[in-house]
Amino acid sequence: MFRFIHTADIHLDSPLRGLARHEGGAVQRLRSATREAFDNLVTLAIDEQVDFVVIAGDLYDGDWRDFHTGLYFASRMSRLAGAGIKVYLLHGNHDAESQITRRLSLPDNVKVFGARRPQSYVDETLRVALHGQSFRQRDVTDNLARAYPEPIPDLFNIGVLHTALGGMGGHENYAPCSLDDLVSKGYDYWALGHVHAAQVLHEHPHVVFAGNLQGRHARETGPKGARLVTVEDGQLSECTMLYADVVRWTALPIAVDECRREADVVDAIRQAIERAVVDESEGRLLACRIELGGRSPLHAELLASSEHLLAQARAAALAAGEDAAWVEKLVISTRPASAAGADGEGLDAIDELRSLLAEAVDDPDLVRRLDEDVLDMVRKLPIEVRREAEDPLLLAAMDGDLEKLLTEVSAYLHARLSAGAL
């Protein structure tokens, strides 16, 4: 019998998105989350007495800013070496040969898959063979799996591959291949990386995405960790999750249809945070993105006081307990309880403004000028801002969706004017 851990997409020392403007203990915890999660993984490997660890790509998030990242990793590999645990490391798109310019020697227990051609490592004692090929450059468009060697008879064969498997989950389609390509190879286990959602795509043979070790932003919600695999008599007998994350992201949709005062909304936020801490955190810091929805007579008031509401939400998170929760963002997606001026009477300046903005979509000259101006603005944005865009207005601008852009601007201006904030 032998056991191993399959992990991937660790992204050591990657900057967590949207934290530059924030301070406090929770934010510091977020900034160190990838290292703390990796420390947890090393401890789990030792406690579980595994024979080896497989890292299926994206150990790093790109080139190191300095040598501290490499020194940190080397020190943790030495800790595993002291416990007699080998590590099989494959590089993916983020840590491809062309991406990493600084390098350090690693302990002898670390075996790295080459990038020129598929490479195999055989452990005769455990009766296991591992086959893999690292990325030579970031954009690998070839089906690497096709060139992997045939399984070695009488050994447990593990394929290690960094792939989007045909573009799963909106990920870049690097090293594209199909599930049939992998299943038909004859291996016993495929240790995959690149897709950050953990999932078992096939059993016997097992085709598994470990998911990322630590969620890094609001779209990477839920428990994160690695796979613990047990092999007995040459057959996979168990494949379970080990959770290593130290910060857990969650989305909290809150319907405010029944709220009549801002205080009611704040109370609903507080209750949602408290429930999430109990139901989801499992003792970890819970990073929350809150979205207020529903039709509400408070729609304009909520939009106008969004900064105050965010501060109230963060205060509610602090009240939930030390390092229990932190609110990353509060999104207001409510709609007015009823359309203003629907009966055609009493149109005031605010209603006229809304009407003009609604009609603007049908003005070809205005649309053309807006399209040019918006496109020019988007082009001037740093690529990092465009890549990590989450704001609905910015996304609409980037997509050239002027109708949505004008609708959002109209709602915002109406809210601010109605509340006397402009």
N, C-alpha and C positions, 0 to 999 in steps of 0.2 A: 504493500500500500504506500502511496505517496500523496502529498497535498501541495497545492500551489495557489498563489493569489494572482489573479488577472486584473490589472488596473490599466488606465489610459487617461489621456487628456488631463494631466496634472497641472500644467501651465504654471510651473513654479515662478513665484515673484511677479506674476502678471498684475498690472494695475487694475484694480476693480473699478468698474465704470461709475462715473458720477460722484466720486467721493472727494474730489479736490476742494469743493466748497464747504465740506462738513468737518466738524471737529467732535471730540468726545471719545470716551472709552470704547463705545460700541464701534465707532468708525476705525479706531486703532485696531480693534479685533478683526474687523473686516480686511484691513490692509495686510494683516499677517496670516490671513485664513489659509492660503494655499500651503504655507510652510507648516502650520499647525496640523492641517489635515494630513500632510505627508508624514509628519511625526507620528500621528495616530496610526497610519498605515504600517509604518515600520514596527511600532509596538505590537500591533495586531499580528503581524507576520511572526514575530518572536513568540508571542503568547500562544498562538495557534500551532507553533512548531512546524511551519510549512517547510518544504524542501527547497522551493524557489519562488521567485516573483517574476511575473511577465509584465513588462511595461510596453503597451501597444501604441506608442507614438505620442507626440506632444508632451513630453516631460517638461520641456521649456516652452515659453510663450514667444520665443524669438531670440535674437542675439542678446547676450548678457550686457547689462549696462556696465558692470564691472565683474571682478572675479568672485564676489561674495556668493552669487547664486551657485556657481560651480563648486566652490569650497563647501557650501552647505550640503549639496547633494553628495559629494565625496565623503563627507563625515558620516552621513546616514548610511551610505553603502558600507563603510567600515564597521558600523554597528551591526549590520546584517551579516557581514563576514565573520564577526566575532561569534555569531550564533550559528554559523555553518550554513547560511542561506545564500544560494546563488541568485543572481539577477540577470534576466535576459532582456536587453534594452533595444527597442526599435525606434528609429526617429521618423516622425511624421512631417506634415507640411510646416508646422510652426518651428520645428527644430531640425529641419533638413540640413544636409551638409552645407548648402550654400547660405543658410540663414545664420549659422553659428560661426563667428570668426575667432572667438576665444575658446580655448580648450585646456583641460587639465587631465592628467593621468588619473585613472580610476583604479580602485582595488582589484585584485585578481578575480574576485568572485563575480565581477560584472562582465558579461559577455554582450558585445554590441553586434547587431546584425549589419552587415555591409550594405552599401547602396548601389554597387555596380551590378550585382546579380543576386539571386536568392542564395541564402546561406543556411546551412543546417548545423545544429549543435546536438550531439547525442550523449546522453548519460546512460551508460550501460548498466550502472548499478540500479538506477530507478527504472530502466527499460523504457525510456522516453526519448523522443526526438522532437526538436523544435525547428521549424522552418520559417524564415522571414526575410524581408528585404526592406531596408530603410529607404527614405526618400533622399534622392540626390539633390533635388531642388524642390522649391515649394509647390510648383504646379506640375504634378505628375498626372498625365492624362492617359497613360497606358494601363491596360489590365494586367497588373503585376501578378495576380494569382495564377494566371495561365502558365507562367514560367516556373511556378513553384515545383519542386521535385515530387516524384511519386512517393507515397507513404512507404516507410521502411517496414518490412514485414516483422511481425512479432514484437513491435514496439508501439507504445501509445504515441500517436503523432499529433502534434499541436502546430497549427498554422497561425502565425502572428502577422497581422495585416492592418495597415491604416487606410481606411477606405470609407467613402460615403455610400457604398453599395448601391450605386445608381442614383445618387442625389437624395438620400433619405433626410427627412426633417429639415429641408431647406439648406443643408450643408453643401459647400462647394464639392463638385463631383470629382474629387481626386481619386486616383487609382480605381476607376470605375469597374465594377464587376457585378454579376448577378448572384442571387442566393444559390441558384442551380450550379454556378461555377464552383462554389465552395462545397456544397453538399456532395457533388459528384467527384471531388478530388480524392476522397477516400480517407481523409484525416478524421481523427476522433474528436477534436475540439478546435474551433477557430476562435482565437483571442483577437477581437477587433477593437479598433480605436477610431476616433474622429467624430462619431455621432455622440453627442453629450447626454442623450437619454438612454439610461440602462434598459436593455431588453434582450430577451432570448428569442432569436428568430427561428431557431430549429433545434430539435432535440434528437440525439443519437443519429448522426453526429450533432453535437452542440455547436451552434453558431451564435456567438454572444458579443454584444456591445457592453462593456463594463460601465459605460457612462463616465462623466467626469467625476473626479474625486471630491471636488468642492464647487458648489454653485458660485458663480462670480457676478451674476446680475439678476435682475428681476424676471428674466425669461427662463432662468434655470432653477425652477422651483422644486421643492420636495427633497426627500432624502437622497444623499449622494454617497458613493463609496466604491467598493470593488467587489469582485467575485472570489469566493473561496471554493476551490474545486477539489474533490476527493476522488482518487482513482484506486480501485481495488481489483486485483487479478486482471489488470489490463483493460478494465471497463470503468467508465465514469459512473460513480455511485451517488454523488451528491454535488450540487452546484447552488450555493447560497450567497446571499448578499452580506457583506460586512460594511457597516456604516462608519465612515471616517470623518465626515464633515463637521466643522466646528460652528459654522453659521449656516442656517437653513432659510432659504428664501420662500416666501409665500405670497400669493395674490389674495387680497381680501376685498371681494365685491360687497358693497353695502347698499341695500335699497333704502332710500330715504323718503319714499312716497308718503309715509304716515307722519313724518316729522313736521312740526308746526313752528318750531323755533330753532335757532342755531344751536342752542343748548341741547336740544333733542338729538341733533346730528352728532354733536360731540359725544353724547352719551352712547349713541349707537356705535361710534368708532371705538370707544373705550371697551364696550362689551365684546366687540368683534376681536379686538387685540387680545383680551383676556381669554376668550375661548380658544383662539389660535395657539396661544402659549401653552394651554393645557393639552390641546388635542394634537398639535403638530411639532412642537419644538423638541420634545424628548431631552430636555435639559440643555439644549443649544440656544445660542442667540438667534432669535427669529427676526429676519429682515423682511419688512412688510412693504408691499406696494398696495395702497388703498385706492379703490375706485368707487366713488359715489355715483349711484345710478337711480333711475326711476323718474317719474314726473313729480315735480315738487313746486309748491308756491314759493319756495325759497331759492329757486333756480338762480335768479339774478343776484340775490344776496350772497349765495355761496360762491359764485364766480368772482364777485367783487371782493370777497374777503378770503380768497384762497390761501394767501400767505398766513393769515391768522389761523385758519383752520389747520394748516400743516403744523404750525407751532403747537396748537392744541392737541393734535394727534400725537406729536412727539412727546408732549408732556404726559399724555395717557400711557404711552409706551414706557416711559420712565417709571410711572406709578405701578406698572405691572411687575416690577422687581428689578433688582440690579442685574444688568446684562441679560434681561429676559427678552426684550424686544426693542427694535429700532425701526422707525418709519422712514423709508427711502424717499417715497414720493406719494403725494395725494393727487389723484386725478379726478376731476369733476366732470362726469358724463351725464349729469342730470338734464332733463328737458323741462320747459315751462309746464305748469299744470294745465294751462289752456293758452291757446294762441292769442296774443294781444291784438286787439282791433279786429277780431274776426267778424264782428257785425258791421264793419264799415263805418262806424260812428266814432267821433272823437279822436280822429287821428292826430297825434301831436308830432313834434319834431323827431322824437325817437322812432315812432312808427314809420315816419316818412324816410328816415335814414335806412331802416330795415328794408323798406320797400325798394329804395334805390339800389341797395346792395343786391337784393334778390333779382332785380331787373338787369343788373350789370352783366350777368352771365349771357344775356341775349344780345349784348352790344358787341359786334365783331371787332370794331376798332379798339374798344377798351380791352377786350379779351386779348387781342394781339399785343397791345402795349404791356399789359400785365404779364403775359406769357414771356415776353422778352425780358422784362425787369426781374421777374422771379427766377428765370433761368440764369440770368447774370448773377443774381445774388447767390444762388445755389453753387455756381461754379467757383465763387470766391471763398466758400466755406472750406476749412481744412478737411482733408480726407477722413481724419479720425472722427470729426463731428458728423460727417455724412454716414460713415460706416456704423456709428453707434446711435443714430437718430432714433428717438422713440416718441418725441412730441408729435401729436396729430397734425398740427399746423405745418411743422417742418417736413413731415412725411408727405403731406399733401403737396407741398411746394416741390419736393424732390420728384414726385410722381407726375407733376404737371397737372394735377387735378384741381383746376381753378374753381370749379363749382363747389367742391368740398372746402377749399380754402376760403372762398367768399362766405360760405355758410358759417364756418367756424368764426371768422372775423366778425360777421354780423351778430352772432350770438354773444361774443365777447364784448363788443361795443355796446350792445343793448344792455347787457348786465351791468357794465360799468356806469353807463349813463343813468340807468334806472336807480342805481344805488348812490348816485351823486358822487362817484369816484373820479369823474373826468371833468 
